[in-house]
Amino acid sequence: MNNLKKIGLTALAGSLVASTAYAGALSVSGSAGVKYQSRSGSSGATSVQGNPWSDSNGITFSGGGELDNGMTVGVSYTMTDAAFSTSNVTLDMGDAGKLAFGHDSAHGGIDTIKDKMPTAGEEAWDDHGSGDDAGVTDVGADASLYYSVNMSGITASASYARTGLGTDNSIALVASELVDGAEFGIGTGTNVISATSEDDLTTVYGKYTSGPITFGVQLSEIDKTAANSDVDREAAAISFAVNENLSISYGISTVKYEASTSVDAESNGFSASYTMGGMTLGAVRNTTDSFAGTAGSDREFTEVSLSFAF
């Protein structure tokens, strides 16, 4: 086993054993919602079949406690629609950073910044079907070891996963205090696809907030092993907080395919959300021209949702 993984797992396991002598806290949180969806388009677009209404729910059990050395250990387990979703064990070492092991890629690496455009709901390219996330730098959610640390306003994080095909790994840097109201990030990583191919991932973004308005730009690149198969994505978005409850946003993106048989896929989308306590009413309208790089394959997606958090 890789030495880094040994160290991380040993630290986490030791922390769990040590924490048994101390009282911990257990909390339960969750969500439930109902939504109406409509999909349409040309050239093989998949429409919502049968009942366009659907519901979803999720529940998370979280526990944690403080060790005698001041560090804290946490455990979480999440189920979505009655099926296992993610589980994580974390060790917060204070100024030395945080270690985590589990299936939640939000703990570190390039997955934490793969999609940073401001939005009141969905991204402009979302929910058109398989392939709508082309050009998004996603390492994946295999059981991974994560590490993150904040140093003077700059957060550095990394992810590592040993799979049956090879090693998935990534790093990310996020600066949120260099310029008032601005945030910048850059990440790189490797995602093993098969025994003979892998994706090299790179993304960079910037966001700026002034009062109720946030504007962002993100550039991502996926270099594939196969010749003439690279994919790039350019995205931009703006959001506006009308008041404490209502937000609206508009986003655009362009996916560029290196293959000579493909054309650029152009997406744009509007989102709105209205929140009252734990209840959120949302609406999304997304369109994509030349979906997945196929000329004439246009997609439209509409969603209205009502969700509750507790």
ChimeraX commands (.cxc) that place a marker at each C-alpha (Angstrom):
marker #1 position 0.00,0.00,0.00 radius 0.5
marker #1 position 1.24,3.49,-0.79 radius 0.5
marker #1 position 3.02,5.10,2.20 radius 0.5
marker #1 position 0.83,8.23,2.05 radius 0.5
marker #1 position -2.29,6.12,2.23 radius 0.5
marker #1 position -0.82,4.06,5.10 radius 0.5
marker #1 position -0.08,7.19,7.10 radius 0.5
marker #1 position -3.51,8.67,6.50 radius 0.5
marker #1 position -5.42,5.51,7.36 radius 0.5
marker #1 position -3.29,4.88,10.44 radius 0.5
marker #1 position -3.91,8.42,11.70 radius 0.5
marker #1 position -7.63,8.16,11.15 radius 0.5
marker #1 position -7.89,4.72,12.73 radius 0.5
marker #1 position -5.86,5.82,15.74 radius 0.5
marker #1 position -8.04,8.86,16.19 radius 0.5
marker #1 position -11.20,6.78,16.18 radius 0.5
marker #1 position -9.82,4.50,18.87 radius 0.5
marker #1 position -8.70,7.42,21.00 radius 0.5
marker #1 position -12.04,9.18,20.70 radius 0.5
marker #1 position -13.95,6.32,22.30 radius 0.5
marker #1 position -12.97,7.61,25.70 radius 0.5
marker #1 position -14.73,10.91,25.11 radius 0.5
marker #1 position -18.34,11.87,24.73 radius 0.5
marker #1 position -19.27,12.71,21.17 radius 0.5
marker #1 position -22.23,14.32,19.47 radius 0.5
marker #1 position -24.57,12.78,16.92 radius 0.5
marker #1 position -26.74,14.80,14.58 radius 0.5
marker #1 position -29.17,14.00,11.80 radius 0.5
marker #1 position -29.90,16.22,8.80 radius 0.5
marker #1 position -31.73,15.64,5.58 radius 0.5
marker #1 position -33.70,16.93,2.64 radius 0.5
marker #1 position -36.80,16.09,0.65 radius 0.5
marker #1 position -38.19,17.51,-2.54 radius 0.5
marker #1 position -40.48,17.21,-5.50 radius 0.5
marker #1 position -39.79,18.40,-9.05 radius 0.5
marker #1 position -41.33,18.72,-12.49 radius 0.5
marker #1 position -38.98,18.17,-15.45 radius 0.5
marker #1 position -39.38,18.56,-19.20 radius 0.5
marker #1 position -36.77,17.62,-21.82 radius 0.5
marker #1 position -37.05,18.10,-25.55 radius 0.5
marker #1 position -34.88,18.54,-28.60 radius 0.5
marker #1 position -33.78,17.19,-31.96 radius 0.5
marker #1 position -31.52,14.43,-33.24 radius 0.5
marker #1 position -31.92,11.79,-30.55 radius 0.5
marker #1 position -32.72,13.97,-27.55 radius 0.5
marker #1 position -34.10,12.01,-24.61 radius 0.5
marker #1 position -37.47,13.30,-23.40 radius 0.5
marker #1 position -38.93,12.74,-19.95 radius 0.5
marker #1 position -41.04,9.59,-20.36 radius 0.5
marker #1 position -44.29,8.97,-18.50 radius 0.5
marker #1 position -44.88,11.02,-15.38 radius 0.5
marker #1 position -42.73,14.21,-15.44 radius 0.5
marker #1 position -43.08,14.53,-11.66 radius 0.5
marker #1 position -40.55,12.94,-9.31 radius 0.5
marker #1 position -39.49,13.12,-5.69 radius 0.5
marker #1 position -36.20,12.62,-3.88 radius 0.5
marker #1 position -34.97,12.50,-0.32 radius 0.5
marker #1 position -31.73,12.20,1.60 radius 0.5
marker #1 position -30.58,11.77,5.16 radius 0.5
marker #1 position -27.16,12.22,6.76 radius 0.5
marker #1 position -25.96,10.92,10.12 radius 0.5
marker #1 position -22.99,12.85,11.51 radius 0.5
marker #1 position -20.98,12.27,14.65 radius 0.5
marker #1 position -17.80,13.60,16.15 radius 0.5
marker #1 position -15.77,14.33,19.24 radius 0.5
marker #1 position -12.64,16.03,20.53 radius 0.5
marker #1 position -9.48,14.09,21.33 radius 0.5
marker #1 position -7.27,14.80,24.33 radius 0.5
marker #1 position -4.70,16.45,22.03 radius 0.5
marker #1 position -7.25,19.01,20.82 radius 0.5
marker #1 position -7.84,17.41,17.44 radius 0.5
marker #1 position -11.38,16.48,16.42 radius 0.5
marker #1 position -12.61,13.41,14.60 radius 0.5
marker #1 position -15.83,13.20,12.61 radius 0.5
marker #1 position -17.85,10.53,10.87 radius 0.5
marker #1 position -20.71,10.93,8.41 radius 0.5
marker #1 position -22.95,8.56,6.49 radius 0.5
marker #1 position -25.38,9.68,3.80 radius 0.5
marker #1 position -28.25,7.88,2.12 radius 0.5
marker #1 position -30.04,9.27,-0.94 radius 0.5
marker #1 position -33.40,7.85,-2.01 radius 0.5
marker #1 position -32.94,4.94,0.45 radius 0.5
marker #1 position -29.57,3.96,-1.09 radius 0.5
marker #1 position -26.03,4.50,0.20 radius 0.5
marker #1 position -24.51,7.69,-1.19 radius 0.5
marker #1 position -21.35,8.70,0.71 radius 0.5
marker #1 position -19.49,8.01,3.94 radius 0.5
marker #1 position -16.49,9.80,5.39 radius 0.5
marker #1 position -14.10,9.84,8.32 radius 0.5
marker #1 position -12.30,13.12,9.02 radius 0.5
marker #1 position -9.50,14.20,11.33 radius 0.5
marker #1 position -9.23,17.96,11.92 radius 0.5
marker #1 position -5.68,18.75,13.08 radius 0.5
marker #1 position -6.18,22.49,13.46 radius 0.5
marker #1 position -3.44,24.56,11.84 radius 0.5
marker #1 position -1.86,21.36,10.48 radius 0.5
marker #1 position -4.85,20.79,8.21 radius 0.5
marker #1 position -7.53,18.17,7.80 radius 0.5
marker #1 position -7.33,14.53,6.73 radius 0.5
marker #1 position -10.34,12.71,5.34 radius 0.5
marker #1 position -11.05,9.28,3.93 radius 0.5
marker #1 position -14.22,8.32,2.11 radius 0.5
marker #1 position -16.35,8.83,-0.98 radius 0.5
marker #1 position -17.06,12.56,-0.76 radius 0.5
marker #1 position -14.82,14.41,-3.23 radius 0.5
marker #1 position -15.76,17.75,-1.62 radius 0.5
marker #1 position -12.95,17.18,0.90 radius 0.5
marker #1 position -10.04,17.99,-1.43 radius 0.5
marker #1 position -8.39,18.05,-4.83 radius 0.5
marker #1 position -9.59,19.24,-8.21 radius 0.5
marker #1 position -13.15,17.99,-7.67 radius 0.5
marker #1 position -13.69,20.78,-5.13 radius 0.5
marker #1 position -13.26,23.41,-7.87 radius 0.5
marker #1 position -14.47,21.57,-10.99 radius 0.5
marker #1 position -17.59,23.74,-11.19 radius 0.5
marker #1 position -17.35,27.14,-9.50 radius 0.5
marker #1 position -19.68,29.32,-11.54 radius 0.5
marker #1 position -22.23,31.33,-9.50 radius 0.5
marker #1 position -25.77,30.05,-9.95 radius 0.5
marker #1 position -29.17,30.24,-8.28 radius 0.5
marker #1 position -29.90,26.65,-9.33 radius 0.5
marker #1 position -28.33,24.45,-12.01 radius 0.5
marker #1 position -25.41,25.11,-14.34 radius 0.5
marker #1 position -26.24,26.08,-17.93 radius 0.5
marker #1 position -25.22,22.67,-19.30 radius 0.5
marker #1 position -26.90,20.48,-16.68 radius 0.5
marker #1 position -29.59,17.83,-17.10 radius 0.5
marker #1 position -29.50,17.34,-20.86 radius 0.5
marker #1 position -28.52,13.68,-20.57 radius 0.5
marker #1 position -25.39,11.54,-20.66 radius 0.5
marker #1 position -22.40,13.63,-21.75 radius 0.5
marker #1 position -23.72,17.01,-20.60 radius 0.5
marker #1 position -20.70,17.38,-18.29 radius 0.5
marker #1 position -18.07,17.02,-21.05 radius 0.5
marker #1 position -15.06,19.14,-20.23 radius 0.5
marker #1 position -15.76,19.22,-16.48 radius 0.5
marker #1 position -12.62,18.15,-14.61 radius 0.5
marker #1 position -13.95,15.31,-12.48 radius 0.5
marker #1 position -11.57,12.78,-10.93 radius 0.5
marker #1 position -14.44,10.77,-9.47 radius 0.5
marker #1 position -15.74,9.59,-6.11 radius 0.5
marker #1 position -13.80,6.36,-5.48 radius 0.5
marker #1 position -12.82,5.70,-1.88 radius 0.5
marker #1 position -10.08,8.32,-1.55 radius 0.5
marker #1 position -7.69,9.93,0.87 radius 0.5
marker #1 position -7.97,13.72,1.08 radius 0.5
marker #1 position -5.87,16.42,2.72 radius 0.5
marker #1 position -6.48,20.17,2.95 radius 0.5
marker #1 position -4.81,23.05,4.77 radius 0.5
marker #1 position -5.33,26.81,4.85 radius 0.5
marker #1 position -2.30,29.10,4.90 radius 0.5
marker #1 position -2.86,32.86,5.06 radius 0.5
marker #1 position -6.01,32.80,2.96 radius 0.5
marker #1 position -4.79,30.18,0.47 radius 0.5
marker #1 position -6.29,26.69,0.73 radius 0.5
marker #1 position -4.24,23.82,-0.66 radius 0.5
marker #1 position -5.84,20.40,-1.02 radius 0.5
marker #1 position -5.12,17.02,-2.58 radius 0.5
marker #1 position -6.88,13.75,-3.34 radius 0.5
marker #1 position -5.49,10.24,-3.83 radius 0.5
marker #1 position -7.26,7.03,-4.80 radius 0.5
marker #1 position -5.82,3.65,-5.73 radius 0.5
marker #1 position -8.15,1.88,-8.16 radius 0.5
marker #1 position -7.97,-1.44,-9.96 radius 0.5
marker #1 position -6.77,0.42,-13.07 radius 0.5
marker #1 position -4.18,2.70,-11.48 radius 0.5
marker #1 position -3.94,5.86,-9.40 radius 0.5
marker #1 position -6.32,8.82,-9.50 radius 0.5
marker #1 position -4.83,11.94,-7.92 radius 0.5
marker #1 position -5.25,15.69,-7.96 radius 0.5
marker #1 position -4.29,18.95,-6.26 radius 0.5
marker #1 position -6.00,22.34,-6.02 radius 0.5
marker #1 position -5.13,25.83,-4.77 radius 0.5
marker #1 position -7.78,28.42,-3.88 radius 0.5
marker #1 position -7.02,32.02,-2.90 radius 0.5
marker #1 position -9.93,33.85,-1.30 radius 0.5
marker #1 position -8.26,36.73,0.55 radius 0.5
marker #1 position -5.75,38.20,-1.91 radius 0.5
marker #1 position -8.27,40.70,-3.32 radius 0.5
marker #1 position -11.35,41.86,-1.44 radius 0.5
marker #1 position -14.42,40.23,-2.98 radius 0.5
marker #1 position -12.41,38.01,-5.32 radius 0.5
marker #1 position -11.63,34.29,-5.37 radius 0.5
marker #1 position -9.20,32.47,-7.63 radius 0.5
marker #1 position -8.45,28.79,-8.05 radius 0.5
marker #1 position -6.36,26.37,-10.07 radius 0.5
marker #1 position -6.26,22.60,-10.09 radius 0.5
marker #1 position -4.68,19.68,-11.90 radius 0.5
marker #1 position -5.13,15.93,-11.73 radius 0.5
marker #1 position -5.10,12.53,-13.42 radius 0.5
marker #1 position -8.12,10.28,-13.89 radius 0.5
marker #1 position -7.38,6.70,-15.00 radius 0.5
marker #1 position -9.96,5.54,-17.55 radius 0.5
marker #1 position -8.59,2.11,-18.45 radius 0.5
marker #1 position -5.39,0.10,-18.36 radius 0.5
marker #1 position -4.18,1.96,-21.45 radius 0.5
marker #1 position -5.73,5.42,-21.17 radius 0.5
marker #1 position -6.06,8.29,-18.73 radius 0.5
marker #1 position -7.28,11.88,-18.65 radius 0.5
marker #1 position -5.00,14.73,-17.60 radius 0.5
marker #1 position -7.18,17.44,-16.05 radius 0.5
marker #1 position -6.59,21.17,-15.62 radius 0.5
marker #1 position -8.95,23.94,-14.53 radius 0.5
marker #1 position -8.64,27.58,-13.52 radius 0.5
marker #1 position -11.34,30.01,-12.40 radius 0.5
marker #1 position -11.98,33.42,-10.98 radius 0.5
marker #1 position -15.01,34.94,-9.23 radius 0.5
marker #1 position -15.72,38.46,-8.06 radius 0.5
marker #1 position -18.53,39.63,-5.79 radius 0.5
marker #1 position -19.65,43.23,-5.47 radius 0.5
marker #1 position -22.71,43.74,-3.31 radius 0.5
marker #1 position -25.50,41.45,-4.55 radius 0.5
marker #1 position -23.75,40.59,-7.85 radius 0.5
marker #1 position -21.27,37.75,-8.41 radius 0.5
marker #1 position -19.52,37.15,-11.75 radius 0.5
marker #1 position -17.33,34.17,-12.61 radius 0.5
marker #1 position -15.26,32.68,-15.43 radius 0.5
marker #1 position -13.82,29.15,-15.61 radius 0.5
marker #1 position -11.57,27.44,-18.18 radius 0.5
marker #1 position -11.10,23.66,-18.09 radius 0.5
marker #1 position -9.08,21.26,-20.22 radius 0.5
marker #1 position -9.08,17.47,-20.48 radius 0.5
marker #1 position -6.14,15.95,-22.35 radius 0.5
marker #1 position -6.93,12.37,-23.33 radius 0.5
marker #1 position -4.52,9.58,-24.25 radius 0.5
marker #1 position -6.14,8.95,-27.62 radius 0.5
marker #1 position -5.13,11.28,-30.44 radius 0.5
marker #1 position -7.52,14.10,-31.44 radius 0.5
marker #1 position -9.88,13.50,-28.50 radius 0.5
marker #1 position -9.13,16.37,-26.10 radius 0.5
marker #1 position -12.05,18.38,-24.69 radius 0.5
marker #1 position -12.03,21.99,-23.45 radius 0.5
marker #1 position -14.80,23.91,-21.67 radius 0.5
marker #1 position -15.19,27.67,-21.28 radius 0.5
marker #1 position -17.86,28.89,-18.86 radius 0.5
marker #1 position -19.08,32.22,-17.50 radius 0.5
marker #1 position -21.98,33.14,-15.24 radius 0.5
marker #1 position -23.49,35.98,-13.26 radius 0.5
marker #1 position -25.83,35.82,-10.27 radius 0.5
marker #1 position -27.87,38.51,-8.55 radius 0.5
marker #1 position -29.27,38.36,-5.02 radius 0.5
marker #1 position -32.46,40.37,-5.37 radius 0.5
marker #1 position -33.00,40.19,-1.61 radius 0.5
marker #1 position -32.30,37.78,1.25 radius 0.5
marker #1 position -34.73,35.24,-0.20 radius 0.5
marker #1 position -34.66,35.61,-3.99 radius 0.5
marker #1 position -31.70,34.95,-6.32 radius 0.5
marker #1 position -31.45,34.75,-10.10 radius 0.5
marker #1 position -28.60,33.78,-12.42 radius 0.5
marker #1 position -27.58,33.37,-16.05 radius 0.5
marker #1 position -24.77,31.21,-17.38 radius 0.5
marker #1 position -23.15,30.25,-20.69 radius 0.5
marker #1 position -20.62,27.63,-21.69 radius 0.5
marker #1 position -18.84,26.36,-24.78 radius 0.5
marker #1 position -17.42,22.86,-25.12 radius 0.5
marker #1 position -14.72,22.49,-27.76 radius 0.5
marker #1 position -13.92,19.03,-29.12 radius 0.5
marker #1 position -10.57,18.35,-30.78 radius 0.5
marker #1 position -12.06,15.66,-33.04 radius 0.5
marker #1 position -12.53,16.99,-36.58 radius 0.5
marker #1 position -15.98,15.36,-36.79 radius 0.5
marker #1 position -17.31,17.38,-33.84 radius 0.5
marker #1 position -18.50,20.98,-33.56 radius 0.5
marker #1 position -18.62,23.28,-30.55 radius 0.5
marker #1 position -21.49,22.70,-28.12 radius 0.5
marker #1 position -23.04,25.99,-26.95 radius 0.5
marker #1 position -25.14,26.15,-23.76 radius 0.5
marker #1 position -27.00,28.87,-21.89 radius 0.5
marker #1 position -29.33,28.76,-18.93 radius 0.5
marker #1 position -31.41,30.76,-16.48 radius 0.5
marker #1 position -32.00,29.80,-12.84 radius 0.5
marker #1 position -34.01,31.30,-10.01 radius 0.5
marker #1 position -34.55,30.31,-6.40 radius 0.5
marker #1 position -36.73,31.62,-3.58 radius 0.5
marker #1 position -35.97,30.51,-0.03 radius 0.5
marker #1 position -38.18,30.68,3.04 radius 0.5
marker #1 position -36.40,29.14,5.99 radius 0.5
marker #1 position -35.82,25.47,5.14 radius 0.5
marker #1 position -37.97,25.57,2.01 radius 0.5
marker #1 position -36.68,26.48,-1.47 radius 0.5
marker #1 position -38.66,26.97,-4.65 radius 0.5
marker #1 position -36.50,26.74,-7.77 radius 0.5
marker #1 position -36.79,27.07,-11.54 radius 0.5
marker #1 position -34.32,26.21,-14.32 radius 0.5
marker #1 position -34.38,26.69,-18.09 radius 0.5
marker #1 position -31.34,25.36,-20.02 radius 0.5
marker #1 position -30.67,25.00,-23.75 radius 0.5
marker #1 position -27.75,23.47,-25.64 radius 0.5
marker #1 position -26.98,23.65,-29.36 radius 0.5
marker #1 position -24.91,20.86,-30.95 radius 0.5
marker #1 position -25.10,18.67,-27.85 radius 0.5
marker #1 position -22.02,16.43,-27.38 radius 0.5
marker #1 position -20.45,18.06,-30.44 radius 0.5
marker #1 position -23.09,16.77,-32.87 radius 0.5
marker #1 position -24.34,19.38,-35.33 radius 0.5
marker #1 position -28.13,19.69,-35.27 radius 0.5
marker #1 position -28.52,17.91,-31.92 radius 0.5
marker #1 position -30.20,20.62,-29.84 radius 0.5
marker #1 position -31.55,20.14,-26.30 radius 0.5
marker #1 position -33.94,22.01,-24.03 radius 0.5
marker #1 position -34.51,21.40,-20.33 radius 0.5
marker #1 position -37.02,22.91,-17.92 radius 0.5
marker #1 position -37.39,22.19,-14.21 radius 0.5
marker #1 position -39.53,23.51,-11.37 radius 0.5
marker #1 position -38.70,22.17,-7.92 radius 0.5
marker #1 position -39.75,22.49,-4.29 radius 0.5
marker #1 position -37.33,21.25,-1.64 radius 0.5
marker #1 position -37.13,21.14,2.14 radius 0.5
marker #1 position -34.07,20.92,4.37 radius 0.5
marker #1 position -34.04,19.90,8.01 radius 0.5
marker link #1:1,2 radius 0.2
marker link #1:2,3 radius 0.2
marker link #1:3,4 radius 0.2
marker link #1:4,5 radius 0.2
marker link #1:5,6 radius 0.2
marker link #1:6,7 radius 0.2
marker link #1:7,8 radius 0.2
marker link #1:8,9 radius 0.2
marker link #1:9,10 radius 0.2
marker link #1:10,11 radius 0.2
marker link #1:11,12 radius 0.2
marker link #1:12,13 radius 0.2
marker link #1:13,14 radius 0.2
marker link #1:14,15 radius 0.2
marker link #1:15,16 radius 0.2
marker link #1:16,17 radius 0.2
marker link #1:17,18 radius 0.2
marker link #1:18,19 radius 0.2
marker link #1:19,20 radius 0.2
marker link #1:20,21 radius 0.2
marker link #1:21,22 radius 0.2
marker link #1:22,23 radius 0.2
marker link #1:23,24 radius 0.2
marker link #1:24,25 radius 0.2
marker link #1:25,26 radius 0.2
marker link #1:26,27 radius 0.2
marker link #1:27,28 radius 0.2
marker link #1:28,29 radius 0.2
marker link #1:29,30 radius 0.2
marker link #1:30,31 radius 0.2
marker link #1:31,32 radius 0.2
marker link #1:32,33 radius 0.2
marker link #1:33,34 radius 0.2
marker link #1:34,35 radius 0.2
marker link #1:35,36 radius 0.2
marker link #1:36,37 radius 0.2
marker link #1:37,38 radius 0.2
marker link #1:38,39 radius 0.2
marker link #1:39,40 radius 0.2
marker link #1:40,41 radius 0.2
marker link #1:41,42 radius 0.2
marker link #1:42,43 radius 0.2
marker link #1:43,44 radius 0.2
marker link #1:44,45 radius 0.2
marker link #1:45,46 radius 0.2
marker link #1:46,47 radius 0.2
marker link #1:47,48 radius 0.2
marker link #1:48,49 radius 0.2
marker link #1:49,50 radius 0.2
marker link #1:50,51 radius 0.2
marker link #1:51,52 radius 0.2
marker link #1:52,53 radius 0.2
marker link #1:53,54 radius 0.2
marker link #1:54,55 radius 0.2
marker link #1:55,56 radius 0.2
marker link #1:56,57 radius 0.2
marker link #1:57,58 radius 0.2
marker link #1:58,59 radius 0.2
marker link #1:59,60 radius 0.2
marker link #1:60,61 radius 0.2
marker link #1:61,62 radius 0.2
marker link #1:62,63 radius 0.2
marker link #1:63,64 radius 0.2
marker link #1:64,65 radius 0.2
marker link #1:65,66 radius 0.2
marker link #1:66,67 radius 0.2
marker link #1:67,68 radius 0.2
marker link #1:68,69 radius 0.2
marker link #1:69,70 radius 0.2
marker link #1:70,71 radius 0.2
marker link #1:71,72 radius 0.2
marker link #1:72,73 radius 0.2
marker link #1:73,74 radius 0.2
marker link #1:74,75 radius 0.2
marker link #1:75,76 radius 0.2
marker link #1:76,77 radius 0.2
marker link #1:77,78 radius 0.2
marker link #1:78,79 radius 0.2
marker link #1:79,80 radius 0.2
marker link #1:80,81 radius 0.2
marker link #1:81,82 radius 0.2
marker link #1:82,83 radius 0.2
marker link #1:83,84 radius 0.2
marker link #1:84,85 radius 0.2
marker link #1:85,86 radius 0.2
marker link #1:86,87 radius 0.2
marker link #1:87,88 radius 0.2
marker link #1:88,89 radius 0.2
marker link #1:89,90 radius 0.2
marker link #1:90,91 radius 0.2
marker link #1:91,92 radius 0.2
marker link #1:92,93 radius 0.2
marker link #1:93,94 radius 0.2
marker link #1:94,95 radius 0.2
marker link #1:95,96 radius 0.2
marker link #1:96,97 radius 0.2
marker link #1:97,98 radius 0.2
marker link #1:98,99 radius 0.2
marker link #1:99,100 radius 0.2
marker link #1:100,101 radius 0.2
marker link #1:101,102 radius 0.2
marker link #1:102,103 radius 0.2
marker link #1:103,104 radius 0.2
marker link #1:104,105 radius 0.2
marker link #1:105,106 radius 0.2
marker link #1:106,107 radius 0.2
marker link #1:107,108 radius 0.2
marker link #1:108,109 radius 0.2
marker link #1:109,110 radius 0.2
marker link #1:110,111 radius 0.2
marker link #1:111,112 radius 0.2
marker link #1:112,113 radius 0.2
marker link #1:113,114 radius 0.2
marker link #1:114,115 radius 0.2
marker link #1:115,116 radius 0.2
marker link #1:116,117 radius 0.2
marker link #1:117,118 radius 0.2
marker link #1:118,119 radius 0.2
marker link #1:119,120 radius 0.2
marker link #1:120,121 radius 0.2
marker link #1:121,122 radius 0.2
marker link #1:122,123 radius 0.2
marker link #1:123,124 radius 0.2
marker link #1:124,125 radius 0.2
marker link #1:125,126 radius 0.2
marker link #1:126,127 radius 0.2
marker link #1:127,128 radius 0.2
marker link #1:128,129 radius 0.2
marker link #1:129,130 radius 0.2
marker link #1:130,131 radius 0.2
marker link #1:131,132 radius 0.2
marker link #1:132,133 radius 0.2
marker link #1:133,134 radius 0.2
marker link #1:134,135 radius 0.2
marker link #1:135,136 radius 0.2
marker link #1:136,137 radius 0.2
marker link #1:137,138 radius 0.2
marker link #1:138,139 radius 0.2
marker link #1:139,140 radius 0.2
marker link #1:140,141 radius 0.2
marker link #1:141,142 radius 0.2
marker link #1:142,143 radius 0.2
marker link #1:143,144 radius 0.2
marker link #1:144,145 radius 0.2
marker link #1:145,146 radius 0.2
marker link #1:146,147 radius 0.2
marker link #1:147,148 radius 0.2
marker link #1:148,149 radius 0.2
marker link #1:149,150 radius 0.2
marker link #1:150,151 radius 0.2
marker link #1:151,152 radius 0.2
marker link #1:152,153 radius 0.2
marker link #1:153,154 radius 0.2
marker link #1:154,155 radius 0.2
marker link #1:155,156 radius 0.2
marker link #1:156,157 radius 0.2
marker link #1:157,158 radius 0.2
marker link #1:158,159 radius 0.2
marker link #1:159,160 radius 0.2
marker link #1:160,161 radius 0.2
marker link #1:161,162 radius 0.2
marker link #1:162,163 radius 0.2
marker link #1:163,164 radius 0.2
marker link #1:164,165 radius 0.2
marker link #1:165,166 radius 0.2
marker link #1:166,167 radius 0.2
marker link #1:167,168 radius 0.2
marker link #1:168,169 radius 0.2
marker link #1:169,170 radius 0.2
marker link #1:170,171 radius 0.2
marker link #1:171,172 radius 0.2
marker link #1:172,173 radius 0.2
marker link #1:173,174 radius 0.2
marker link #1:174,175 radius 0.2
marker link #1:175,176 radius 0.2
marker link #1:176,177 radius 0.2
marker link #1:177,178 radius 0.2
marker link #1:178,179 radius 0.2
marker link #1:179,180 radius 0.2
marker link #1:180,181 radius 0.2
marker link #1:181,182 radius 0.2
marker link #1:182,183 radius 0.2
marker link #1:183,184 radius 0.2
marker link #1:184,185 radius 0.2
marker link #1:185,186 radius 0.2
marker link #1:186,187 radius 0.2
marker link #1:187,188 radius 0.2
marker link #1:188,189 radius 0.2
marker link #1:189,190 radius 0.2
marker link #1:190,191 radius 0.2
marker link #1:191,192 radius 0.2
marker link #1:192,193 radius 0.2
marker link #1:193,194 radius 0.2
marker link #1:194,195 radius 0.2
marker link #1:195,196 radius 0.2
marker link #1:196,197 radius 0.2
marker link #1:197,198 radius 0.2
marker link #1:198,199 radius 0.2
marker link #1:199,200 radius 0.2
marker link #1:200,201 radius 0.2
marker link #1:201,202 radius 0.2
marker link #1:202,203 radius 0.2
marker link #1:203,204 radius 0.2
marker link #1:204,205 radius 0.2
marker link #1:205,206 radius 0.2
marker link #1:206,207 radius 0.2
marker link #1:207,208 radius 0.2
marker link #1:208,209 radius 0.2
marker link #1:209,210 radius 0.2
marker link #1:210,211 radius 0.2
marker link #1:211,212 radius 0.2
marker link #1:212,213 radius 0.2
marker link #1:213,214 radius 0.2
marker link #1:214,215 radius 0.2
marker link #1:215,216 radius 0.2
marker link #1:216,217 radius 0.2
marker link #1:217,218 radius 0.2
marker link #1:218,219 radius 0.2
marker link #1:219,220 radius 0.2
marker link #1:220,221 radius 0.2
marker link #1:221,222 radius 0.2
marker link #1:222,223 radius 0.2
marker link #1:223,224 radius 0.2
marker link #1:224,225 radius 0.2
marker link #1:225,226 radius 0.2
marker link #1:226,227 radius 0.2
marker link #1:227,228 radius 0.2
marker link #1:228,229 radius 0.2
marker link #1:229,230 radius 0.2
marker link #1:230,231 radius 0.2
marker link #1:231,232 radius 0.2
marker link #1:232,233 radius 0.2
marker link #1:233,234 radius 0.2
marker link #1:234,235 radius 0.2
marker link #1:235,236 radius 0.2
marker link #1:236,237 radius 0.2
marker link #1:237,238 radius 0.2
marker link #1:238,239 radius 0.2
marker link #1:239,240 radius 0.2
marker link #1:240,241 radius 0.2
marker link #1:241,242 radius 0.2
marker link #1:242,243 radius 0.2
marker link #1:243,244 radius 0.2
marker link #1:244,245 radius 0.2
marker link #1:245,246 radius 0.2
marker link #1:246,247 radius 0.2
marker link #1:247,248 radius 0.2
marker link #1:248,249 radius 0.2
marker link #1:249,250 radius 0.2
marker link #1:250,251 radius 0.2
marker link #1:251,252 radius 0.2
marker link #1:252,253 radius 0.2
marker link #1:253,254 radius 0.2
marker link #1:254,255 radius 0.2
marker link #1:255,256 radius 0.2
marker link #1:256,257 radius 0.2
marker link #1:257,258 radius 0.2
marker link #1:258,259 radius 0.2
marker link #1:259,260 radius 0.2
marker link #1:260,261 radius 0.2
marker link #1:261,262 radius 0.2
marker link #1:262,263 radius 0.2
marker link #1:263,264 radius 0.2
marker link #1:264,265 radius 0.2
marker link #1:265,266 radius 0.2
marker link #1:266,267 radius 0.2
marker link #1:267,268 radius 0.2
marker link #1:268,269 radius 0.2
marker link #1:269,270 radius 0.2
marker link #1:270,271 radius 0.2
marker link #1:271,272 radius 0.2
marker link #1:272,273 radius 0.2
marker link #1:273,274 radius 0.2
marker link #1:274,275 radius 0.2
marker link #1:275,276 radius 0.2
marker link #1:276,277 radius 0.2
marker link #1:277,278 radius 0.2
marker link #1:278,279 radius 0.2
marker link #1:279,280 radius 0.2
marker link #1:280,281 radius 0.2
marker link #1:281,282 radius 0.2
marker link #1:282,283 radius 0.2
marker link #1:283,284 radius 0.2
marker link #1:284,285 radius 0.2
marker link #1:285,286 radius 0.2
marker link #1:286,287 radius 0.2
marker link #1:287,288 radius 0.2
marker link #1:288,289 radius 0.2
marker link #1:289,290 radius 0.2
marker link #1:290,291 radius 0.2
marker link #1:291,292 radius 0.2
marker link #1:292,293 radius 0.2
marker link #1:293,294 radius 0.2
marker link #1:294,295 radius 0.2
marker link #1:295,296 radius 0.2
marker link #1:296,297 radius 0.2
marker link #1:297,298 radius 0.2
marker link #1:298,299 radius 0.2
marker link #1:299,300 radius 0.2
marker link #1:300,301 radius 0.2
marker link #1:301,302 radius 0.2
marker link #1:302,303 radius 0.2
marker link #1:303,304 radius 0.2
marker link #1:304,305 radius 0.2
marker link #1:305,306 radius 0.2
marker link #1:306,307 radius 0.2
marker link #1:307,308 radius 0.2
marker link #1:308,309 radius 0.2
marker link #1:309,310 radius 0.2
view
